[in-house]
Amino acid sequence: MAFAYISEYENMAQAANGYIVQAGQEPALAVQKLVNTGASAPSASFNARTRFVMVHTDSIMHIKFGSAAGADPTATNADTRMAAGETRFFGVVEGAKCAVILGT
């Protein structure tokens, strides 16, 4: 089994000097753990306040985001590839979903 961890954020963190830090402001609004056994695995809808997500994969995966709130995406091996152990930030539409599938 492979897992994708999705942390949802509304704001970026801010340093004491006022500069924006390229990290989500903790605590996250929500955290999801997707289990991927080979078929496209969808997330739940993101929080209405979510503006970006941090995705971490423990194996090679492809990820696809829905383009509108409530849309059910289906990930394929032609979608955005993430390496094993990779962490990446994505901007998202409020209420959207994402899906992941194992890759090579």
C-alpha positions in Angstrom: 0.0 0.0 0.0 1.1 3.6 -0.7 0.0 6.7 1.1 -0.4 10.4 0.1 -0.7 12.9 3.0 -2.6 16.1 2.3 -2.5 19.1 4.7 -4.9 22.0 3.9 -4.0 25.6 4.6 -5.6 29.0 4.4 -2.6 31.2 5.0 1.2 31.2 4.6 3.3 31.4 7.7 4.8 34.8 8.6 8.3 35.4 10.2 8.7 37.8 13.1 10.1 40.4 10.7 6.8 40.3 8.7 8.2 38.4 5.7 6.0 35.6 4.3 7.6 32.1 4.7 7.0 29.5 2.0 5.2 27.2 4.4 1.6 26.7 5.6 0.5 28.4 8.8 0.0 25.7 11.3 -2.2 24.2 12.6 -3.5 22.9 9.2 -7.2 23.3 8.6 -7.4 19.6 7.9 -5.2 16.6 7.1 -6.2 13.7 4.9 -4.4 10.4 4.3 -5.2 8.7 1.0 -4.5 5.0 0.7 -3.6 4.0 -2.8 -3.6 0.3 -3.9 -3.4 0.9 -7.6 -6.7 2.5 -8.6 -7.3 6.3 -8.5 -8.0 7.3 -4.9 -10.0 10.5 -4.3 -9.8 12.9 -1.4 -12.7 14.4 0.5 -13.7 17.9 -0.5 -11.2 20.5 0.8 -12.3 22.9 3.5 -14.1 26.0 2.2 -11.2 28.1 3.7 -8.5 26.0 2.0 -6.4 28.0 -0.5 -3.4 25.7 -0.9 -2.4 22.2 0.1 0.8 20.4 1.0 1.0 16.9 -0.5 3.6 14.3 0.6 3.9 10.9 -1.0 5.6 7.9 0.3 5.9 6.3 -3.2 5.8 7.4 -6.8 2.3 8.8 -7.6 0.4 10.9 -10.1 -2.0 13.6 -8.8 -4.9 15.3 -10.4 -7.0 18.2 -8.9 -10.6 18.9 -9.6 -11.2 22.2 -11.4 -14.3 23.1 -9.5 -15.8 22.6 -6.0 -17.1 19.1 -5.6 -15.7 17.8 -8.9 -14.5 14.2 -8.7 -11.1 14.0 -10.5 -9.7 10.6 -11.6 -5.9 10.4 -11.6 -4.1 8.6 -14.4 -0.4 8.0 -15.1 -0.5 11.0 -17.5 -1.2 13.4 -14.6 1.4 15.4 -12.5 4.0 13.0 -11.3 5.4 13.1 -7.7 8.5 11.2 -6.7 8.6 8.9 -3.7 9.2 11.0 -0.6 8.4 14.3 -2.4 6.5 17.1 -0.7 5.0 19.8 -2.8 2.6 22.8 -2.4 -0.4 23.4 -4.7 -2.9 26.2 -4.9 -6.5 24.9 -5.0 -10.0 26.0 -5.5 -12.1 26.0 -2.3 -14.2 22.8 -1.9 -12.2 21.0 -4.7 -10.9 17.5 -4.4 -7.8 15.7 -5.6 -7.0 12.1 -6.6 -3.8 10.1 -6.7 -2.7 6.9 -8.4 0.5 4.8 -8.1 3.0 5.5 -10.8 6.4 4.3 -12.1 
